[in-house]
Amino acid sequence: MSGLGLALCAATGTFYLYTALALGWRGWRLGPTVRRRPRPRRRRATDWLVQAGLGDVSVREFTAVTASLGLLGGLAGIVLFGGVVPALVLSACLGATPMASYRLRRQRTRAAALETWPRMIEEIRIRTSSLGRSVPQALFEAGERAPASLRPAFAAAQREWLLSTNFERTVAVLKDALADPTADAACETLLVAHEIGGSDLDRRLEALIEDRVIDVQGRKDARAKQAGVRFARRFVLLVPLGMALVGMSVGNGRAAYATSWGQTLVVLGIASVVACWVWAGRLLQLPEEQRVFFE
């Protein structure tokens, strides 16, 4: 029986070694692990983190950090103010800090990428058509002059290319690291040109450049038309603050604010202002392109 057990262990180990090295299977199953496609909502959250520069952070980790900050803010509010309402307000403000800061970072990164991609695609077109570069070489050389926020993605894709010389896997690494609709379209165009060949790459890249330039110009025009409304939206925030300061300076206004009922009304007023601010921001938000070429 011991000999049979040793033989079974040796056969199992040989099976796992062969399937891992020769076939690239992972895990302890008897067949290859099927890679499940992430659910759309979870995929959008993952893309949001990548676009904000948090590609190495999972959705659970980001949520855990946000919840921890909110809990610390609530405890600090109870210790400092001795009331539930101020603690909830401080908890909400502190918990929303990571989301707000990385949201601004994501907006700046996406705006820079949106304006940079037409120039990069034009550079790739010139290098492949006029300078005779191969498609991967032209892509990596253009990535060296990309904005600082995009260079790590191109560096990771170049490492994948040097290790595997598989352009499809290289493009997949680049698309996952950028999570950008324009990058998806450009990478898929370059992948088809690299695998199939043909003389129409120059024409396809020109059409893609024209489409990206029109999109960038249209967004700039829309933001210019919204400039006055955005200024008024920020200015309106000062009105409730001024009214609160005037109310505190008149009669027994300060004492009224110190009561539990007064604090509750203040919190409700702040919540109303925040809700209107978010609602107005959604109305002014320009539509974002959705990714289509991703696994």
C-alpha positions as CSV (number, residue, x, y, z in Angstrom):
1,M,0.0,0.0,0.0
2,S,2.9,2.4,0.8
3,G,4.4,1.7,-2.6
4,L,1.1,2.4,-4.3
5,G,0.7,5.7,-2.4
6,L,4.2,6.8,-3.4
7,A,3.5,6.0,-7.0
8,L,0.3,8.0,-6.9
9,C,2.1,11.0,-5.3
10,A,4.9,10.8,-7.9
11,A,2.4,10.6,-10.8
12,T,0.4,13.5,-9.4
13,G,3.5,15.6,-9.0
14,T,4.7,14.8,-12.5
15,F,1.2,15.7,-13.9
16,Y,1.2,19.1,-12.2
17,L,4.8,19.9,-13.2
18,Y,4.2,19.0,-16.9
19,T,0.9,20.9,-17.2
20,A,2.4,23.9,-15.4
21,L,5.6,24.1,-17.5
22,A,4.4,22.8,-20.9
23,L,0.8,23.9,-21.0
24,G,0.9,26.9,-18.6
25,W,-2.0,25.6,-16.4
26,R,-2.3,27.2,-12.9
27,G,-4.0,25.9,-9.8
28,W,-4.8,22.5,-8.4
29,R,-7.5,21.5,-10.7
30,L,-7.2,18.7,-13.3
31,G,-7.8,21.1,-16.1
32,P,-6.9,24.7,-17.0
33,T,-8.3,27.5,-14.9
34,V,-11.0,29.3,-16.8
35,R,-10.5,33.1,-16.5
36,R,-13.8,34.6,-15.6
37,R,-14.7,38.0,-17.1
38,P,-15.2,40.5,-14.3
39,R,-18.7,41.8,-13.8
40,P,-19.3,45.2,-15.5
41,R,-19.7,47.2,-12.2
42,R,-16.6,45.6,-10.7
43,R,-14.7,46.2,-14.0
44,R,-15.6,49.9,-13.9
45,A,-14.3,50.2,-10.4
46,T,-11.1,48.5,-11.3
47,D,-10.7,50.8,-14.3
48,W,-11.3,53.8,-12.1
49,L,-8.5,52.8,-9.8
50,V,-6.1,52.2,-12.7
51,Q,-7.0,55.6,-14.3
52,A,-6.4,57.2,-10.9
53,G,-2.9,55.7,-10.7
54,L,-3.9,53.0,-8.2
55,G,-3.4,50.0,-10.5
56,D,-1.7,47.9,-7.7
57,V,-4.6,48.5,-5.3
58,S,-7.7,46.3,-5.4
59,V,-11.3,47.5,-4.9
60,R,-11.5,45.8,-1.5
61,E,-8.3,47.4,-0.3
62,F,-9.5,50.9,-1.4
63,T,-12.9,50.3,0.3
64,A,-11.2,49.1,3.5
65,V,-9.0,52.2,3.7
66,T,-12.0,54.4,3.1
67,A,-14.1,52.6,5.8
68,S,-11.1,52.8,8.2
69,L,-10.8,56.6,7.7
70,G,-14.5,57.0,8.2
71,L,-14.4,55.0,11.4
72,L,-11.4,57.0,12.7
73,G,-13.2,60.2,11.9
74,G,-16.3,59.1,13.8
75,L,-14.3,58.1,16.8
76,A,-12.4,61.4,16.7
77,G,-15.8,63.3,16.4
78,I,-17.2,61.6,19.5
79,V,-14.1,62.3,21.5
80,L,-13.8,65.9,20.5
81,F,-17.4,67.0,20.3
82,G,-19.2,64.4,22.4
83,G,-22.2,64.2,20.0
84,V,-23.3,61.8,17.4
85,V,-24.2,64.3,14.7
86,P,-20.8,66.0,14.6
87,A,-19.1,62.6,14.6
88,L,-21.2,61.5,11.6
89,V,-20.2,64.6,9.7
90,L,-16.5,64.2,10.5
91,S,-16.7,60.6,9.6
92,A,-18.3,61.3,6.2
93,C,-15.7,64.1,5.5
94,L,-12.7,62.0,6.4
95,G,-14.0,58.9,4.7
96,A,-14.6,60.8,1.4
97,T,-11.1,62.2,1.3
98,P,-9.4,59.4,-0.6
99,M,-12.2,59.3,-3.2
100,A,-12.2,63.1,-3.7
101,S,-8.4,63.4,-4.0
102,Y,-8.0,60.5,-6.4
103,R,-11.0,61.6,-8.4
104,L,-9.2,64.9,-9.1
105,R,-6.0,63.0,-9.9
106,R,-7.9,60.8,-12.3
107,Q,-9.4,63.8,-14.0
108,R,-6.0,65.4,-14.6
109,T,-4.5,62.1,-15.8
110,R,-7.4,61.4,-18.2
111,A,-7.3,65.0,-19.5
112,A,-3.6,64.8,-20.2
113,A,-4.0,61.4,-21.9
114,L,-6.9,62.7,-24.0
115,E,-4.8,65.5,-25.4
116,T,-1.6,63.4,-25.8
117,W,-3.0,60.4,-27.7
118,P,-3.5,62.2,-31.1
119,R,0.2,63.3,-31.0
120,M,1.3,59.8,-30.0
121,I,-0.7,58.1,-32.8
122,E,0.7,60.6,-35.3
123,E,4.2,59.8,-34.1
124,I,3.5,56.1,-34.5
125,R,2.2,56.7,-38.0
126,I,5.3,58.6,-39.0
127,R,7.7,56.1,-37.6
128,T,6.0,53.1,-39.3
129,S,5.4,54.8,-42.7
130,S,8.3,57.2,-43.1
131,L,11.1,55.8,-40.9
132,G,10.4,52.1,-41.5
133,R,10.0,51.1,-37.8
134,S,8.2,48.0,-36.9
135,V,4.8,48.4,-35.1
136,P,6.1,47.4,-31.7
137,Q,9.2,49.5,-32.0
138,A,7.2,52.6,-33.1
139,L,4.8,52.1,-30.2
140,F,7.5,51.9,-27.5
141,E,9.5,54.8,-28.9
142,A,6.3,56.9,-28.9
143,G,5.7,55.8,-25.3
144,E,9.0,57.1,-24.2
145,R,7.8,60.6,-24.9
146,A,4.4,60.1,-23.3
147,P,3.4,62.0,-20.1
148,A,4.9,60.8,-16.9
149,S,1.6,59.2,-15.8
150,L,1.5,57.0,-18.9
151,R,5.2,55.9,-19.1
152,P,5.0,53.1,-16.5
153,A,2.3,51.3,-18.6
154,F,4.5,51.5,-21.8
155,A,7.6,50.3,-19.8
156,A,5.6,47.3,-18.5
157,A,4.4,46.5,-22.0
158,Q,8.0,46.8,-23.4
159,R,9.2,44.4,-20.7
160,E,6.5,41.9,-21.7
161,W,7.6,42.3,-25.4
162,L,11.3,41.7,-24.5
163,L,10.4,38.6,-22.5
164,S,7.8,37.0,-24.8
165,T,8.0,38.7,-28.2
166,N,4.2,38.2,-28.2
167,F,2.6,41.4,-29.4
168,E,-0.9,40.3,-28.4
169,R,0.1,39.8,-24.8
170,T,2.1,43.0,-24.9
171,V,-1.0,44.9,-26.1
172,A,-3.1,43.3,-23.4
173,V,-0.6,44.4,-20.7
174,L,-0.7,48.0,-22.1
175,K,-4.5,48.1,-22.3
176,D,-4.8,46.8,-18.7
177,A,-2.3,49.3,-17.4
178,L,-3.9,52.3,-19.2
179,A,-7.7,51.4,-19.1
180,D,-8.3,54.1,-21.7
181,P,-10.8,53.8,-24.6
182,T,-8.4,55.6,-27.0
183,A,-5.6,53.4,-26.0
184,D,-7.8,50.3,-26.6
185,A,-8.6,51.5,-30.2
186,A,-5.0,52.4,-31.0
187,C,-3.7,49.2,-29.6
188,E,-6.2,47.0,-31.5
189,T,-5.4,48.9,-34.7
190,L,-1.7,48.3,-34.2
191,L,-2.3,44.6,-33.3
192,V,-4.2,43.9,-36.5
193,A,-1.6,45.7,-38.6
194,H,1.2,43.7,-36.9
195,E,-0.5,40.3,-37.3
196,I,-2.1,40.7,-40.7
197,G,0.1,43.4,-42.3
198,G,-1.0,45.5,-45.2
199,S,-0.5,49.0,-46.5
200,D,-3.5,50.6,-45.0
201,L,-2.1,51.2,-41.5
202,D,-1.3,54.8,-42.4
203,R,-4.8,55.5,-43.5
204,R,-6.4,53.8,-40.5
205,L,-4.1,55.8,-38.1
206,E,-5.0,59.0,-39.9
207,A,-8.7,58.3,-39.4
208,L,-8.1,57.5,-35.7
209,I,-6.2,60.8,-35.3
210,E,-8.9,62.8,-36.9
211,D,-11.5,61.2,-34.7
212,R,-9.5,61.9,-31.5
213,V,-8.8,65.5,-32.5
214,I,-12.5,66.1,-33.1
215,D,-13.3,64.6,-29.7
216,V,-10.7,66.7,-27.9
217,Q,-11.8,69.9,-29.6
218,G,-15.5,69.2,-28.9
219,R,-14.8,68.6,-25.2
220,K,-12.8,71.9,-25.0
221,D,-15.7,73.8,-26.6
222,A,-18.2,72.2,-24.2
223,R,-16.1,73.2,-21.2
224,A,-15.6,76.7,-22.4
225,K,-19.4,77.1,-22.7
226,Q,-19.8,75.7,-19.2
227,A,-17.2,78.0,-17.6
228,G,-19.8,80.6,-16.4
229,V,-22.0,77.9,-14.9
230,R,-19.1,76.3,-13.1
231,F,-18.0,79.6,-11.6
232,A,-21.6,80.3,-10.4
233,R,-21.7,76.8,-8.9
234,R,-18.6,77.5,-6.8
235,F,-19.8,80.9,-5.9
236,V,-23.1,79.6,-4.5
237,L,-21.2,77.7,-1.9
238,L,-20.3,81.0,-0.2
239,V,-23.9,82.1,0.3
240,P,-24.9,79.5,3.0
241,L,-21.6,80.2,4.7
242,G,-22.2,83.9,4.8
243,M,-25.8,83.4,6.1
244,A,-24.5,81.1,8.8
245,L,-21.9,83.7,9.9
246,V,-24.5,86.5,10.0
247,G,-26.9,84.3,12.0
248,M,-24.3,83.6,14.6
249,S,-23.6,87.3,15.1
250,V,-27.3,88.4,15.5
251,G,-28.8,88.1,19.0
252,N,-28.5,84.7,20.5
253,G,-27.7,83.0,17.2
254,R,-24.5,81.4,18.6
255,A,-26.4,79.8,21.5
256,A,-29.0,78.6,19.0
257,Y,-26.4,76.8,16.9
258,A,-25.0,75.2,20.1
259,T,-28.3,73.3,20.8
260,S,-28.8,69.8,19.5
261,W,-31.7,71.0,17.4
262,G,-29.6,73.7,15.9
263,Q,-26.8,71.3,15.1
264,T,-29.3,69.0,13.5
265,L,-30.5,71.8,11.2
266,V,-27.0,72.8,10.4
267,V,-26.2,69.2,9.3
268,L,-29.4,69.1,7.2
269,G,-28.4,72.4,5.6
270,I,-24.9,71.1,4.8
271,A,-26.3,67.9,3.5
272,S,-28.7,69.8,1.2
273,V,-25.9,72.0,-0.2
274,V,-23.7,68.9,-0.8
275,A,-26.6,67.1,-2.5
276,C,-27.3,70.1,-4.8
277,W,-23.5,70.4,-5.5
278,V,-23.3,66.7,-6.6
279,W,-26.5,66.9,-8.6
280,A,-25.3,70.0,-10.5
281,G,-21.9,68.3,-11.1
282,R,-23.7,65.4,-12.7
283,L,-25.6,67.7,-14.9
284,L,-22.4,69.4,-16.0
285,Q,-20.5,66.2,-16.5
286,L,-19.4,65.4,-20.0
287,P,-20.1,61.9,-21.2
288,E,-17.1,59.5,-20.9
289,E,-16.2,57.0,-23.6
290,Q,-16.7,53.4,-22.6
291,R,-14.1,50.7,-23.2
292,V,-15.0,48.1,-25.8
293,F,-11.8,46.3,-26.6
294,F,-10.9,44.6,-23.3
295,E,-11.0,41.1,-21.9
